Each structure stands twice: as structure tokens, then as C-alpha cells.
Amino acid sequence: MMIEFNHYSKYYGSREILNIPDLKLDRGIHWLRGENGAGKSTLLRSVAGISGFKGTVVLNGSIDPVKHPVEYRRKVNYAEAEPLFPPFLSGNDLVQLFSETKSADPLRVATLLRELDMNYLDDPVSSYSSGMLKKLSLVLAFTGRADLILLDEPLITLDAAATHTVMAWIETYYTRYNTSFIITSHQEIPQNLCTGRLLIDKKTVHIQ
Amino acid sequence: MIKLTHVLYRIFIRSYYRAHASQLLIFFTLFGMYFFFTPVLKDSLLSFSERIYHNLLLAIAIVSEPLFALLYLAFYLVFMVRANRYIRELLLVPQNGFLFYSANSLAKSKQLFCCALTSAGIALPFLVFLAFSLVIALINGYYIIPLLLIAFTVTGIIINSAVLVKFLNAPVPAVSVSFPGSYLSGKRKPLFSMFLLYAAEKLPGTCLLSKALALLLIFFLYYLFGADMNSYQFNAVSALLVTLSNSYLLFEENRFNTIFLRFYRNLPVSANRVFMQTGLTWVLILLPEGIALGSRSAWWALPCSVVLLLFFRAVLMSGIQDFKRYFYFVLLLFVVLFLAVQFNVFGVFLVICIIISYRFFLKFYFDAA
């Protein structure tokens, strides 16, 4: 069992957004779909430990984001749909910060940067285009030794070459490093990459 | 054209008055009070017309005395330059970027007209004062200075609008490398330094105002009441005043963390460490006040202020997100803590504050919406 939800619910004010009584996901690449506003990003933010929720989420059978906050966050990485970073930081500052806190292998990080052709990391993020920012957030999500990587709309604003590279990373990390993925995307995820399909409908997650 | 005026009104005029409500209210209430009615002592000795003349002395001075007229125009000039800068900064916000490829499709003359209406909307308080002055000038037979005032005001609006139209029709300027970005490139930036760097770049005015207000209040407290207070009271009241002066900066710090450091909550860094780093941020922000208080031997005021600010911050994290509610909360707490000083229980309150702020921080750090 990779991740398990028990009596999970998420509210914004008094409005219930999600309610997942019981859900178990095995190791794999899970494509999470749903209409706009269904709660996909909200769910990913909760699982990433960025946003609070009721109930429990347990990783690998024992690691809880509330009881083991540091260990959990070392094993769960996340790339937002519309990433935001302090405007004065450079890409290098962020890569160094994530490498240090997520105990990343410097060689692997250098490979990620080279494969996405990111030669603009000395500049502050305020000067990045949305595609450049997206590439940076994806590199940061693949930095470290995560058991689970959450990718919220990873393909938007990426060019064709970068899309191909990111798909290759997903496949490599899954097969070589046993990393699982939950990916939200309105674009089709290739059949060979997708081991499970999830749908958010009527405030809950259904396995298809 | 009407649609564009409406959009510009919604984006710029409304947000300008919202963002500057407190400053405008204080300035124009003070100025306006004396402008429309300067109180006259022993007015029973004056005839009705003399009394009216003295009541309107400031308005009459502006339309009759070149020096006053110049002062008035200098204020107007500063106001318009600041307003222009505010509009241009707001234009560069990503969600307003659409104006660069929609508003400039109109003929330049129409753009100029819409921008002039926007500038006039922002300069409305000055236009009201001007209209009132002109009526008084006509009644009292002054013509040359009022004509110059009208010409200068209208020219100011036209120039402001022309600058905006030019800005709107030029290519979107590239983002320049900021002060922290250019000088600290490649240097390590720990968590406690993040808000300091952000404030240096985006909030220099707010920082300066907070520091100036805090130092001014400490100065007045020391020279007006210093002799009547014991060390405990001076430390405690100074801490309260420093906290109050920095409460808006604290609101901005919390907003910065919520928006730009959201990603940090996914990093394997314990909430304890983040709490300590936040405390360190505030120690550094309050250093100028700490030095000023230290020079008056009030060594305890700085740590007390840090504790109070951490408490305010914890309350902000727990769900108070809009400034109005936060402002009422700060005022209420100021009164409660001031009473605690009077009844010699400030120390007890501080211990409660640090416990609550730590518990709230642990509870809400990973629980933000």
C-alpha cells in the first residue's frame, strides 16, 4: 500500500470540498481527473502537507503528515499547477534549498537541469516566463528521494521537448527508483505510463 | 470608451482609495478641517463677515498668497507623481497585463480621455478643494492665482494621463533585477532572511514608516512620561508601542508567507525550526527600536515586542485574514495589555502569549487553507 485515506474531508469555511471515507492506492502512476473546481488541486495540496484536512492520510503504511511531519515531507514532493516563489530568489537559490532539505543527489539534480536545458537559473524568478517557472517547479519536485511525487497539471505551458523529457522522467523514476505519482492533467497521459485512473466526482475519489 | 473608463475605474481608482484610505483620511481630514473652517478664538469680538473671513483664512490664503498657492501646488505635484507611480506599478501586475493588448487598441485621443478621467478620479480630493477655493476667490475678487491653480491642476491631470498612455502603448518593460537579487546573487538565503529581502524590495516605505512611528513614540514616551514611570512600566509600554507600530508590517509578513512561502510547507523542515526562524526575523526587524530602547536602558522591551508580535502572528495564522478584523483585534489587545501593565500582570500575559503563539504555530503551520 502506497497511500491510504481514512475519513478524509476538506472544507473551505463551511463548504465541503472533498470527502473520501476510505481509499487505498498501490504503488503506481495514478492519473487523477475531474472537472474544473472538482477539488484536484485541493487534494494534492492536502497530500503534499501544504493544506490541512480532517481524517488521516498515511504513506507507506505508517508515515503520517501530522505525526511525522518531517519524515513525511522528505518522502512526498509536489509541483503546483501555478507555482509561486519569492520573486527575489534565483532558480539556483531554490534548487540549492530543495537539494539540501530533500537530501538530493547533486549529480541527479545536475542531470535534471541539463535535460531541461535550464541555463537561466542565476536570474531571479521574477524574470521567468510561465514555462520557465513551470520547468523549475518540476525539477524541484523531482529533487530528492521521494516515494510519492504529486504533479498538478505538469504539462501546461511546457514546450514539446520539455513535455517529452518530463514524461521520460516519470517513467524512469517509476521503474528505476520505485517512485509513485499522482498526476492531475487535462491532457491525455500515455496509456503505457498510466497504471491507475482516478476520478473526482461528487466530492469523492473513484478508482476507475 | 465608456467600458474602458469603467474598467480603469474598477482597477485603479477603487484600489487606490482602498490602499490609501487611512493616509488620505488622516491627511484630508486634518487639512480639510482647517481648509473649510479655521477656528477663531474669541469670535464674539468679530462681526459676522470678519468671522467668516477668518474661518476661511486657509482657503483665502491659497487663492491670494503666492507662497500658499505654491505650497498647495507642491502637495498636488507630489500627490500626482505618487499616484502615477502607483498606477504604473499596478499596470505591471500580471492580472492587469491584459490592458497592454486591449486598451491600446483604442485611438490615442480616446485613451487619453479615459486616462484623464482616471487621473481626475484619483485627484478628486484636490479637485474638491480647488472648486471650493475658486468660489471663495470669485466672491473675494481674486482672479490671477485661481486661474494659475486651475491651469496647473488641469495640466497635471493631462501630463499624468499622457504618461500613462505612453506607458500603456510601449512594450511591457522587462522585469529588472531587484536590489536583493543583484547584490545577494549566489549567496545563501536562510528562511529568516526571506521576508527581510522581500520588505527591502517591495515594502521600503512601509518599513520606514513603521520604524519612524515606533522611534517617535519611544521618544515621546521617554521625554513626556519617562520621569513618571518605573523601569518595568517603561519597558512594557515601549514594547506595546513598538508592537503596535509594527503590526501592519506583521500583517504583510504573514501575507508574504502565505503566498510566496507556501512551497516551504512541503519541505522536511520542522515547525519548531520555522517558529525559531520567524522569531529571528522579528528580532532583526526590530533592531532599530531595540538599539533606541537599549540606549534608554530598556533592554526587556525588544524581547517583549517579539513575543507580542509572534502572538499576533499566531492569531493571524489561525484564520484572521482580512486587515479590518486584524486591526480591531490589535486595538483590542493593545487596550487589554495596557490594562495588564497598569495592574502589574504584564509578565503573566507575556508568558501566556508565548505559550499560545507556540501552540497556535504548531497547530496552524501545516494547516493553512
Chai-1 contact restraints between the chains, C-beta under 6 A:
chainA,res_idxA,chainB,res_idxB,connection_type,confidence,min_distance_angstrom,max_distance_angstrom,comment,restraint_id
A,A48,B,N266,contact,1.0,0.0,6.0,A-B,restraint_1
A,G49,B,N266,contact,1.0,0.0,6.0,A-B,restraint_2
A,G49,B,F366,contact,1.0,0.0,6.0,A-B,restraint_3
A,I50,B,R262,contact,1.0,0.0,6.0,A-B,restraint_4
A,I50,B,R265,contact,1.0,0.0,6.0,A-B,restraint_5
A,I50,B,N266,contact,1.0,0.0,6.0,A-B,restraint_6
A,G52,B,D367,contact,1.0,0.0,6.0,A-B,restraint_7
A,V70,B,P268,contact,1.0,0.0,6.0,A-B,restraint_8
A,V70,B,S270,contact,1.0,0.0,6.0,A-B,restraint_9
A,R73,B,N266,contact,1.0,0.0,6.0,A-B,restraint_10
A,R73,B,P268,contact,1.0,0.0,6.0,A-B,restraint_11
A,R74,B,P268,contact,1.0,0.0,6.0,A-B,restraint_12
A,Y78,B,N266,contact,1.0,0.0,6.0,A-B,restraint_13
A,L84,B,F260,contact,1.0,0.0,6.0,A-B,restraint_14
A,P86,B,M194,contact,1.0,0.0,6.0,A-B,restraint_15
A,P86,B,F260,contact,1.0,0.0,6.0,A-B,restraint_16
A,F88,B,S178,contact,1.0,0.0,6.0,A-B,restraint_17
A,F88,B,P180,contact,1.0,0.0,6.0,A-B,restraint_18
A,F88,B,G181,contact,1.0,0.0,6.0,A-B,restraint_19
A,F88,B,L197,contact,1.0,0.0,6.0,A-B,restraint_20
A,F88,B,E201,contact,1.0,0.0,6.0,A-B,restraint_21
A,D93,B,K189,contact,1.0,0.0,6.0,A-B,restraint_22
A,T101,B,L267,contact,1.0,0.0,6.0,A-B,restraint_23
A,T101,B,P268,contact,1.0,0.0,6.0,A-B,restraint_24
A,T101,B,V269,contact,1.0,0.0,6.0,A-B,restraint_25
A,P124,B,G181,contact,1.0,0.0,6.0,A-B,restraint_26
A,S126,B,V175,contact,1.0,0.0,6.0,A-B,restraint_27
A,S127,B,V175,contact,1.0,0.0,6.0,A-B,restraint_28
